[in-house]
Amino acid sequence: MDDFVDASVRRPATDAQMAVLALATVGGVWAGLPQAWLVIIAAAVVLVVVPRIGGRRRAARPPAGQRSSWPVLAAVAVAALAGAVAGERAWERAEARGQGPFAGWAVVAADPAPVRNGIRVVLAVEGERFQTYAFGPAARRLERRHAGEQVEVSGVRGPLRDGDEWLRVRHVVGRFDLDRVGAWAEGAPLARASNRLRERLRSAAEDTMTADDASLFTGLVVGDDVRQSREVIDRFRAVGMSHLTAVSGQNVAYVLAVTGVLLRRLPPWWRLGATWAVIAWFVVLTRVEPSVVRAGTMAGIGALAFAIGRERSVPRILALTVTVLVLVDPLLVWSVGFWLSCGATAGVSVLAPPLAVRWRGPVWLAMPVATTVGAQLGVLVPSVLVFDRLPVTGIVANLLAVPVAGMVMLAGMPAALVASVVPTWAASAVMLPAELGTRWVATVAALAERLAPTGVWVPVGWAVQIVVCAWWWRPLGRRSGDAAVAVERA
């Protein structure tokens, strides 16, 4: 899919053409079969009316007579139609086939989360997912269970209640009114290993930190946020820092950086296989959330491109990842977490480099600021449409918190594993750097929420930041060219 062959020259698709392909696939899923032709026409207009969209420099292009848009248009049409068909089938599968009483073994599909005086959990019953609420003795039996484990249950399956239809996007097809919870059994070997590691991380954090810091620490390291209080969740969302508690490409990059020290000694193809295995293990460890699936798929495609000596353009890999994942799981088109993750990645890879080149100052300062601004711009649309907010303090808060959060992500897992096997007094010392880093992130979020302007001061706050960015801007010139080289190296 990454190579479109025109009449006389074999040439990889440009980043922009791959982006149109991804958008056509998403549009096909969104529109469905009856309107898929509108998506195809819109993509064709973009590719034809805007010639050589996103191509390389004019001097590097072959003559126009040697290029053809037909392979690209054909691929876009196929992608849109495939997305439409996949979307229709996905919504059909989102309807419950099993209804009525059930007694037997179910699989815990998502970690139990505290809610009111009980817990909320998703159970997979005969291959279908059902939302379940448990209270009293049933809640106490389920609260220590983990995703992938099996439990013996009895109850009644029914349709989703009004207001819960959005759960279909997560492949939840109905509700399960629980009557009894019996015995339990461990899951598959990979699930058992992942659950034991998560339990060690959680125990080490809870033994050495406050409850809020412990839940934030596990969220930073493996995206385990089920024990985070509503106050903490709302605070991080309000200041634009909720992405730190959802596993993203940064976590995947840190895991690969640590394991890469050993993997680089392997032969190329063995290294590729081992890299894919590490990515798959981390995706399972972090509960196959949309953001980590996106990050893991991009990392896997990037590793393959490196192994076969192909160009590793981040925007192109992102577009290919969106195309593949949306065809595999069309319901991702309605996942807010998926689009926040994709938007942030697009902003960092497309907007950050030119911003870093055009801003004054050393690269070590311009690049983090540009990366933060790019990420914020990338998530602008879903943040406003879904959460109805655009945090004024988000850029500054992320600049202060992200580097420290990265340290916690990188060192937190090995520190927690060591802390889980040493005496308590030693565990506190081992976890101290991670504890201080987690406390720093929490403090930044709290201050950002407290200092966030309200009312008429919101546009004033944004105006001040825009003025600062405009003052920092510089015209392109020799220094900008030097900065571009430095940014490329960074």
C-alpha positions as CSV (number, residue, x, y, z in Angstrom):
1,M,0.0,0.0,0.0
2,D,2.9,2.3,0.7
3,D,4.1,2.1,-3.0
4,F,1.9,3.3,-5.9
5,V,3.4,2.5,-9.3
6,D,2.7,5.0,-12.1
7,A,3.1,4.2,-15.8
8,S,6.8,4.6,-16.2
9,V,8.4,5.4,-12.8
10,R,8.2,3.3,-9.6
11,R,7.9,5.9,-6.9
12,P,6.7,5.8,-3.3
13,A,3.6,7.7,-2.4
14,T,4.2,11.1,-0.9
15,D,3.3,11.8,2.7
16,A,0.4,13.9,1.6
17,Q,-0.9,11.2,-0.7
18,M,-0.7,8.7,2.2
19,A,-2.6,11.1,4.3
20,V,-5.4,11.4,1.7
21,L,-5.5,7.5,1.6
22,A,-5.9,7.4,5.4
23,L,-8.6,10.1,5.4
24,A,-10.4,8.3,2.6
25,T,-10.4,5.1,4.7
26,V,-11.7,7.0,7.7
27,G,-14.3,8.8,5.6
28,G,-15.5,5.5,4.1
29,V,-16.0,4.1,7.6
30,W,-17.8,7.2,8.8
31,A,-20.0,7.6,5.8
32,G,-20.9,4.0,5.2
33,L,-21.7,2.3,1.9
34,P,-24.4,4.6,0.5
35,Q,-22.2,7.7,0.8
36,A,-18.8,6.2,0.1
37,W,-18.8,7.6,-3.4
38,L,-18.9,11.1,-2.0
39,V,-15.7,10.3,-0.1
40,I,-14.0,9.0,-3.3
41,I,-15.0,12.1,-5.2
42,A,-13.7,14.4,-2.5
43,A,-10.4,12.6,-2.4
44,A,-10.1,12.7,-6.2
45,V,-10.7,16.4,-6.2
46,V,-7.9,16.9,-3.6
47,L,-5.5,14.7,-5.6
48,V,-6.3,16.2,-9.0
49,V,-7.1,19.8,-8.4
50,V,-4.0,20.2,-6.1
51,P,-1.4,18.6,-8.4
52,R,1.6,16.9,-6.9
53,I,0.1,17.3,-3.4
54,G,2.8,17.2,-0.8
55,G,5.4,16.2,-3.3
56,R,9.1,16.8,-3.0
57,R,10.8,19.9,-4.3
58,R,10.0,20.7,-7.9
59,A,13.6,20.1,-9.0
60,A,13.5,16.6,-7.6
61,R,10.4,15.5,-9.4
62,P,10.3,13.7,-12.7
63,P,8.5,15.5,-15.5
64,A,4.8,15.7,-15.2
65,G,4.3,13.5,-18.3
66,Q,5.9,10.6,-16.5
67,R,3.6,10.8,-13.5
68,S,0.1,9.5,-13.2
69,S,-2.5,10.0,-10.5
70,W,-4.6,7.0,-11.5
71,P,-2.8,4.5,-9.2
72,V,-3.3,6.8,-6.3
73,L,-6.9,7.4,-7.2
74,A,-7.5,3.7,-7.5
75,A,-5.9,3.0,-4.1
76,V,-8.0,5.8,-2.5
77,A,-11.2,4.4,-4.0
78,V,-10.4,0.9,-2.8
79,A,-9.6,2.2,0.7
80,A,-12.8,4.2,0.9
81,L,-15.0,1.2,-0.2
82,A,-13.1,-1.2,2.1
83,G,-13.6,1.2,5.0
84,A,-17.3,1.5,4.3
85,V,-17.8,-2.3,4.2
86,A,-15.7,-2.8,7.3
87,G,-17.6,-0.1,9.1
88,E,-21.0,-1.6,8.3
89,R,-19.9,-5.0,9.5
90,A,-18.4,-3.6,12.7
91,W,-21.6,-2.0,13.7
92,E,-23.5,-5.2,13.0
93,R,-21.1,-7.0,15.3
94,A,-21.7,-4.4,18.0
95,E,-25.2,-5.7,18.5
96,A,-25.6,-8.4,21.2
97,R,-26.4,-11.8,19.9
98,G,-26.7,-13.5,23.3
99,Q,-29.6,-12.3,25.6
100,G,-31.2,-13.6,28.7
101,P,-29.9,-15.7,31.6
102,F,-26.3,-17.0,31.7
103,A,-24.4,-19.1,34.2
104,G,-20.8,-20.1,33.5
105,W,-17.3,-18.8,33.0
106,A,-16.7,-15.3,31.8
107,V,-13.4,-13.4,31.0
108,V,-12.6,-10.1,32.7
109,A,-12.1,-7.9,29.6
110,A,-11.1,-4.7,31.5
111,D,-9.7,-4.1,34.9
112,P,-12.4,-3.4,37.5
113,A,-12.7,0.3,38.3
114,P,-14.2,1.7,41.6
115,V,-17.5,3.5,41.1
116,R,-19.8,4.8,43.9
117,N,-20.0,1.9,46.5
118,G,-19.1,-0.8,44.1
119,I,-17.1,-1.5,41.0
120,R,-17.5,-1.3,37.2
121,V,-16.1,-4.1,35.1
122,V,-16.5,-5.4,31.5
123,L,-17.0,-9.2,31.2
124,A,-16.7,-11.2,28.0
125,V,-19.5,-13.7,27.9
126,E,-19.4,-16.2,25.1
127,G,-17.2,-13.9,23.1
128,E,-19.3,-10.7,23.6
129,R,-18.5,-7.9,26.0
130,F,-21.0,-6.7,28.6
131,Q,-20.8,-3.8,31.0
132,T,-21.3,-5.0,34.6
133,Y,-21.8,-3.3,38.0
134,A,-21.1,-5.2,41.2
135,F,-21.9,-4.3,44.8
136,G,-21.5,-5.9,48.1
137,P,-20.0,-9.5,48.2
138,A,-19.8,-9.6,44.4
139,A,-17.8,-6.4,44.2
140,R,-15.4,-7.7,46.8
141,R,-14.8,-10.9,44.8
142,L,-14.2,-8.9,41.6
143,E,-12.2,-5.9,42.8
144,R,-8.9,-7.8,42.9
145,R,-9.3,-9.5,39.5
146,H,-7.4,-8.4,36.4
147,A,-8.0,-8.3,32.7
148,G,-7.6,-11.7,31.1
149,E,-8.6,-13.7,34.2
150,Q,-11.7,-15.9,34.3
151,V,-14.5,-15.8,36.8
152,E,-17.6,-18.0,37.3
153,V,-20.7,-15.8,37.2
154,S,-24.4,-16.0,36.9
155,G,-26.8,-13.3,35.8
156,V,-28.9,-11.9,33.0
157,R,-27.7,-10.3,29.8
158,G,-29.6,-7.4,28.4
159,P,-29.3,-4.4,26.0
160,L,-27.4,-1.3,26.9
161,R,-29.2,1.3,28.9
162,D,-30.0,4.8,27.6
163,G,-26.9,6.9,27.8
164,D,-24.5,3.9,27.5
165,E,-24.7,3.5,23.7
166,W,-21.3,5.1,23.4
167,L,-19.8,1.9,24.9
168,R,-20.5,0.2,21.6
169,V,-17.4,2.0,20.3
170,R,-15.4,-0.1,22.9
171,H,-17.1,-3.3,21.6
172,V,-19.4,-3.5,24.6
173,V,-22.7,-4.9,23.3
174,G,-24.9,-4.9,26.4
175,R,-25.2,-5.0,30.1
176,F,-24.9,-8.0,32.5
177,D,-27.0,-7.8,35.6
178,L,-24.9,-9.8,38.0
179,D,-26.4,-12.3,40.5
180,R,-23.5,-14.2,41.8
181,V,-19.7,-14.4,41.5
182,G,-18.0,-17.8,42.2
183,A,-14.5,-19.2,41.6
184,W,-11.9,-17.6,39.5
185,A,-9.0,-18.8,37.4
186,E,-5.9,-17.2,35.9
187,G,-5.8,-16.4,32.2
188,A,-3.4,-17.2,29.4
189,P,0.4,-17.1,30.1
190,L,0.8,-13.6,28.6
191,A,-2.1,-12.2,30.6
192,R,-0.7,-13.8,33.8
193,A,2.8,-12.3,33.2
194,S,1.3,-8.9,32.5
195,N,-1.0,-9.0,35.5
196,R,1.8,-9.9,37.8
197,L,4.0,-7.1,36.5
198,R,1.2,-4.6,36.9
199,E,0.5,-5.9,40.4
200,R,4.2,-5.4,41.4
201,L,4.3,-1.9,40.0
202,R,1.1,-1.0,41.8
203,S,2.2,-2.6,45.1
204,A,5.6,-0.8,45.0
205,A,3.9,2.5,44.4
206,E,1.2,2.1,47.0
207,D,3.7,1.0,49.6
208,T,5.9,4.1,49.1
209,M,3.5,6.9,47.9
210,T,0.2,8.5,48.8
211,A,-2.9,7.0,47.1
212,D,-3.1,9.8,44.5
213,D,0.6,9.7,43.7
214,A,0.6,5.9,43.4
215,S,-2.3,5.9,41.0
216,L,-0.7,8.7,39.0
217,F,2.6,6.8,38.9
218,T,1.0,3.7,37.5
219,G,-0.8,5.8,35.0
220,L,2.4,7.4,33.8
221,V,4.3,4.1,33.5
222,V,1.7,1.7,32.2
223,G,-1.5,3.7,31.8
224,D,-3.1,2.0,34.8
225,D,-5.5,4.8,35.9
226,V,-8.5,2.8,37.3
227,R,-7.7,4.0,40.8
228,Q,-7.3,7.6,40.0
229,S,-9.8,9.8,41.8
230,R,-12.3,11.8,39.8
231,E,-10.7,15.0,41.1
232,V,-7.3,14.1,39.7
233,I,-8.8,13.0,36.3
234,D,-10.8,16.2,36.0
235,R,-7.7,18.3,36.9
236,F,-5.4,16.7,34.3
237,R,-8.1,17.1,31.7
238,A,-8.8,20.7,32.6
239,V,-5.1,21.7,32.1
240,G,-4.4,19.6,29.0
241,M,-2.2,17.0,30.7
242,S,-4.5,13.9,30.5
243,H,-2.3,12.5,27.8
244,L,0.4,11.8,30.4
245,T,-1.8,9.1,32.1
246,A,-2.6,7.4,28.8
247,V,0.2,5.3,27.3
248,S,1.5,6.9,24.1
249,G,4.4,6.7,21.7
250,Q,6.7,8.2,24.3
251,N,6.2,5.2,26.6
252,V,6.8,2.8,23.7
253,A,9.9,4.7,22.6
254,Y,11.3,4.5,26.2
255,V,10.7,0.8,26.4
256,L,12.4,0.2,23.0
257,A,15.3,2.5,24.0
258,V,15.9,0.4,27.1
259,T,15.5,-3.0,25.4
260,G,17.4,-1.8,22.3
261,V,20.6,-1.9,24.2
262,L,20.3,-5.7,24.1
263,L,18.4,-6.1,20.9
264,R,21.0,-4.3,18.8
265,R,23.4,-7.2,19.3
266,L,21.0,-9.5,17.4
267,P,21.1,-10.1,13.6
268,P,18.8,-7.7,11.7
269,W,15.8,-10.0,11.2
270,W,16.1,-11.5,14.7
271,R,16.2,-8.0,16.0
272,L,13.1,-7.1,14.1
273,G,11.2,-10.1,15.5
274,A,12.4,-9.4,19.0
275,T,11.3,-5.7,18.6
276,W,7.9,-6.8,17.5
277,A,7.6,-9.2,20.5
278,V,8.6,-6.4,22.9
279,I,6.0,-4.0,21.3
280,A,3.3,-6.7,21.5
281,W,4.1,-7.5,25.1
282,F,3.9,-3.8,26.1
283,V,0.6,-3.3,24.2
284,V,-0.9,-6.2,26.2
285,L,0.7,-4.9,29.4
286,T,-1.1,-1.6,28.9
287,R,-4.4,-3.2,28.1
288,V,-4.6,-2.6,24.3
289,E,-5.8,0.9,24.6
290,P,-6.3,2.8,21.3
291,S,-3.4,5.2,22.0
292,V,-0.9,2.5,22.7
293,V,-2.2,0.4,19.8
294,R,-1.5,3.4,17.5
295,A,1.9,3.9,19.0
296,G,2.8,0.2,18.9
297,T,1.7,-0.2,15.3
298,M,3.7,2.8,14.3
299,A,6.8,1.5,16.1
300,G,6.4,-1.9,14.4
301,I,6.1,-0.4,11.0
302,G,9.1,1.9,11.7
303,A,11.1,-1.1,12.8
304,L,10.2,-3.0,9.6
305,A,11.1,0.1,7.5
306,F,14.5,0.2,9.2
307,A,15.1,-3.5,8.6
308,I,14.4,-3.3,4.9
309,G,16.1,0.0,4.4
310,R,13.1,2.1,3.6
311,E,12.4,5.8,4.5
312,R,11.0,6.2,7.9
313,S,8.8,9.4,7.5
314,V,6.7,9.8,10.7
315,P,3.7,11.4,8.9
316,R,3.7,8.6,6.3
317,I,4.0,5.9,9.0
318,L,1.1,7.6,10.9
319,A,-1.1,7.6,7.8
320,L,-0.4,4.0,7.0
321,T,-1.0,3.1,10.7
322,V,-4.4,4.9,10.7
323,T,-5.4,3.1,7.4
324,V,-4.5,-0.3,8.7
325,L,-6.0,0.1,12.2
326,V,-9.2,1.6,10.9
327,L,-9.7,-1.3,8.5
328,V,-9.0,-3.8,11.3
329,D,-11.1,-2.1,13.9
330,P,-13.4,0.5,12.2
331,L,-14.9,1.6,15.5
332,L,-11.7,3.4,16.3
333,V,-13.1,6.2,14.1
334,W,-15.3,7.1,17.0
335,S,-12.7,6.7,19.7
336,V,-11.7,10.1,21.2
337,G,-8.5,8.6,22.7
338,F,-7.4,7.4,19.2
339,W,-7.8,10.8,17.6
340,L,-6.1,12.6,20.5
341,S,-3.2,10.3,20.1
342,C,-3.1,10.6,16.3
343,G,-3.6,14.4,16.5
344,A,-0.7,14.8,18.9
345,T,1.6,12.7,16.8
346,A,0.7,14.6,13.6
347,G,1.3,17.9,15.4
348,V,4.7,16.8,16.7
349,S,5.9,15.4,13.4
350,V,4.4,17.9,11.0
351,L,4.2,21.2,12.9
352,A,7.0,21.1,15.4
353,P,10.1,20.9,13.1
354,P,9.2,24.1,11.1
355,L,8.2,25.9,14.3
356,A,11.6,25.0,15.9
357,V,13.4,26.3,12.9
358,R,11.6,29.7,12.9
359,W,11.8,30.4,16.6
360,R,14.8,32.2,18.1
361,G,17.1,30.7,20.6
362,P,19.0,27.4,20.9
363,V,17.6,24.1,19.6
364,W,17.4,22.7,23.2
365,L,14.9,25.4,24.0
366,A,13.1,25.9,20.7
367,M,12.5,22.2,20.0
368,P,10.6,21.4,23.3
369,V,8.5,24.5,22.9
370,A,7.7,23.7,19.3
371,T,6.9,20.1,20.2
372,T,4.5,21.1,22.9
373,V,2.8,23.7,20.7
374,G,2.6,21.3,17.9
375,A,1.0,18.6,20.1
376,Q,-1.5,21.1,21.5
377,L,-2.4,22.3,18.0
378,G,-2.8,18.6,16.9
379,V,-5.4,17.9,19.6
380,L,-7.1,21.2,19.2
381,V,-10.2,20.0,17.3
382,P,-11.1,16.9,19.3
383,S,-10.4,18.8,22.6
384,V,-12.8,21.6,21.7
385,L,-15.5,19.4,20.1
386,V,-15.5,16.7,22.7
387,F,-14.3,18.3,26.0
388,D,-15.4,21.9,25.1
389,R,-12.2,23.3,26.5
390,L,-8.9,24.8,25.3
391,P,-6.7,25.1,28.4
392,V,-4.8,28.4,28.5
393,T,-2.2,27.0,30.8
394,G,-1.7,23.8,28.8
395,I,1.4,24.8,26.9
396,V,3.3,26.0,30.0
397,A,2.1,23.1,32.1
398,N,3.3,20.5,29.6
399,L,6.6,22.2,29.2
400,L,7.2,21.9,32.9
401,A,5.7,18.4,33.4
402,V,6.5,16.4,30.3
403,P,10.3,16.1,30.7
404,V,9.9,15.0,34.4
405,A,7.1,12.6,33.4
406,G,9.5,11.2,30.8
407,M,12.0,10.4,33.5
408,V,9.3,8.7,35.5
409,M,8.3,6.6,32.5
410,L,11.8,5.6,31.7
411,A,13.1,4.8,35.3
412,G,9.8,4.0,37.0
413,M,9.3,0.5,35.9
414,P,12.8,-0.9,36.7
415,A,12.7,1.1,40.0
416,A,9.3,-0.4,41.0
417,L,10.4,-3.9,40.1
418,V,13.5,-3.6,42.4
419,A,11.4,-2.0,45.1
420,S,9.0,-4.9,45.1
421,V,11.7,-7.4,46.1
422,V,13.7,-5.4,48.6
423,P,12.9,-4.5,52.3
424,T,10.5,-1.6,52.9
425,W,13.2,0.8,54.0
426,A,15.2,0.1,50.8
427,A,12.1,0.3,48.7
428,S,11.4,3.9,49.8
429,A,14.9,4.9,48.8
430,V,14.7,3.1,45.4
431,M,11.3,4.7,44.6
432,L,12.3,8.2,45.9
433,P,13.3,9.6,42.4
434,A,10.1,8.3,40.9
435,E,8.1,9.6,43.8
436,L,9.6,13.1,43.5
437,G,9.0,13.1,39.7
438,T,5.4,12.0,40.2
439,R,4.8,14.6,42.9
440,W,6.3,17.3,40.5
441,V,3.9,16.3,37.8
442,A,0.9,16.4,40.2
443,T,2.0,19.8,41.6
444,V,2.3,21.3,38.1
445,A,-1.2,20.1,37.3
446,A,-2.6,21.5,40.5
447,L,-0.9,24.9,40.0
448,A,-2.0,25.1,36.4
449,E,-5.5,24.4,37.4
450,R,-5.3,27.0,40.2
451,L,-3.8,29.7,38.0
452,A,-5.9,29.0,34.9
453,P,-7.8,32.2,34.0
454,T,-11.6,32.3,33.7
455,G,-14.2,34.4,32.0
456,V,-12.9,37.3,30.0
457,W,-9.3,36.5,31.0
458,V,-9.3,33.4,28.9
459,P,-8.9,35.2,25.5
460,V,-6.4,37.6,27.2
461,G,-4.3,34.6,28.3
462,W,-4.3,33.2,24.7
463,A,-3.5,36.7,23.3
464,V,-0.5,37.0,25.5
465,Q,0.8,33.6,24.4
466,I,0.2,34.4,20.7
467,V,2.1,37.7,21.1
468,V,5.0,35.9,22.7
469,C,5.2,33.4,19.9
470,A,5.0,36.2,17.3
471,W,7.8,38.1,19.0
472,W,9.9,34.9,19.1
473,W,9.3,34.3,15.4
474,R,12.2,35.1,13.0
475,P,12.4,35.4,9.2
476,L,14.0,32.6,7.3
477,G,17.7,33.2,6.6
478,R,21.1,31.8,7.1
479,R,20.5,31.3,10.8
480,S,17.3,29.5,10.1
481,G,19.1,27.2,7.7
482,D,21.6,26.4,10.4
483,A,18.8,25.8,12.9
484,A,17.1,23.5,10.5
485,V,20.2,21.3,10.3
486,A,20.4,21.2,14.1
487,V,16.7,20.4,14.4
488,E,17.1,17.6,11.9
489,R,20.1,16.2,13.9
490,A,18.1,16.5,17.1
